[in-house]
């Protein structure tokens, strides 16, 4: 299970890191008059370069339809799997919907008129048909406005949100932000936590006592409230917390959890014979810690990593949902949950993000459980 989860997790992460290849409103390749263009690698290509009149960037979906209508010219456009960026707002073509509305209304009106001509017809039947007409017209009319449900022909496989942005594209780009945030935070927390924890365990004495008291004080500070207060103060001053600011605030509190484990592991390893031998050979304290002790407690670091990643993803998503996380122009899972709860009558929004979160967290926890079992002391320890 752990190996399959790891493979699946790596696959999802690679797709997310290459989101521009799979979820983009820019074409992957365009052939026009014998020349090849790669719009997704360029900032913007004017539409006039492809024979259109306007000076703005080309609408590649419309360009693809135009080229397909004239196959004899030999021009073509290759679009990504989902031809929408997370910022793309899909405008609804209302003319076909209005036409269908008129046709449906006319059809029901004719039926009602036929029933009304018959003197034996009960009024309840006419009233029921009118209700059916209004319901049918309402079902058609709601397709004129976002959010729209999942639709394969329109390539909105998970539907759209209330502004017309594709849900699947937002999930992919949002996952990339979340996993990069979690990995960056993991590195920072591990660097600080390992260094401080090993120093506490190896040096001991007054340094250990002082750091214990400092960590105890910081651990009692309500972390979530601190972030909310900082975000509120910055917002009042006209600033917003960016990606690196969030990592800095999280890291200022996140390193303490690992420190206790590293302190305990270092105290245990400090009394081992190989450490005493290294000290007798004249090795410095830094060399003993980083060359001898840390390599022997690497299993502890590897075991905690997946659970730290899942915790970071949940934390960032929670803050984004509350509105105190990343700026609104960032694609975020928390922001998508907020949109879903504001549009609860469109269940595909909340369902999509909840399923995505459950899947990713399940994969990460399955990987962590596999690592924990692989480094289980009962399996790798031998007693004489």
FENZI-V123967 format. One record per backbone hydrogen bond with DSSP energy under -0.5 kcal/mol. CO is the residue of the C=O (numbers start at 1). NH is the residue of the N-H. Records with the same first field share a line. If there is no record, write none. Layout:
CO: NH / NH
This chain:
1: 5
2: 6
3: 7
4: 8
5: 9
6: 10
7: 11
8: 12
9: 13
10: 14
11: 15
12: 16
13: 17
14: 18
16: 19
18: 21 / 22
19: 22 / 23
22: 82
25: 60
27: 40
29: 78
30: 32 / 37
31: 76
32: 35
35: 32
37: 30
38: 41
39: 42
45: 58
46: 49
47: 50 / 52
48: 51
56: 47
58: 60
59: 63
60: 64
61: 65
62: 66
63: 67
64: 68
65: 69
67: 70
68: 71
70: 73
71: 74
76: 31
77: 79
78: 28 / 29
81: 83
82: 24 / 84
85: 88 / 166
88: 90
89: 91
92: 94
93: 97
94: 98
95: 99
96: 100
97: 101
98: 102
99: 103
100: 104
101: 105
102: 106
103: 107
104: 108
105: 109
106: 110
107: 111
108: 112
109: 113
110: 114
111: 115
112: 116
113: 117
114: 118
115: 118
117: 119
118: 121
122: 125 / 126
123: 127
124: 128
125: 129
126: 130
127: 131
128: 132
129: 133
130: 134
131: 135
132: 136
133: 137
134: 138
135: 139
136: 140
137: 141
138: 142
140: 143
141: 144
142: 145
148: 160
151: 156
152: 155
155: 157
156: 151 / 159
159: 167
161: 164
164: 90
165: 161
166: 170
167: 171
168: 172
169: 173
170: 174
171: 175
172: 176
173: 177
174: 178
175: 179
176: 180
177: 181
178: 182
179: 183
180: 184
181: 185
182: 186
183: 187
184: 188
185: 189
186: 190
187: 191
188: 192
189: 193
190: 194
191: 195
192: 196
193: 197
194: 198
195: 199
196: 200
197: 201
198: 202
199: 203 / 204
200: 204
204: 207 / 208
205: 209
206: 210
207: 211
208: 212
209: 213
210: 214
211: 215
212: 216
213: 217
214: 218
215: 219
216: 220
217: 220
218: 221
221: 223
222: 226
223: 227
224: 228
225: 229
226: 230
227: 231
228: 232
229: 233
230: 234
231: 235
232: 236
233: 237
234: 239
235: 238
240: 242
241: 327
242: 246
243: 247
244: 248
245: 249
246: 250
247: 251
248: 252
249: 253
250: 253 / 254
251: 255
253: 256
254: 257
255: 259
256: 260
257: 261
258: 262
259: 263
260: 264
261: 265
262: 266
263: 267
264: 268
265: 269
266: 270
267: 271
268: 271
269: 272
272: 276
273: 277
274: 278
275: 279
276: 280
277: 281
278: 283
279: 282
284: 288
285: 289
286: 290
287: 291 / 292
288: 292 / 293
289: 294
292: 296
293: 296 / 297
294: 297
295: 298
297: 300 / 301
298: 302
299: 303
300: 304
301: 305
302: 306
304: 308
305: 309
306: 310
307: 311
308: 312
309: 313
310: 314
311: 315
312: 316
313: 317
314: 318
315: 319
316: 320
317: 321
318: 322
319: 323 / 324 / 325
327: 330
332: 336
333: 337
334: 338
335: 339
336: 340
337: 341
338: 342
339: 343
341: 344
343: 346
345: 347
346: 349 / 350
347: 351
348: 352
349: 353
350: 354
351: 355
352: 356
353: 357
354: 358
355: 359
356: 360
357: 361
358: 362
359: 363
360: 364
361: 365
362: 366
363: 367
364: 368
365: 369
366: 370
367: 371
368: 372
369: 373
370: 374
371: 375
373: 376
376: 379 / 380
377: 381
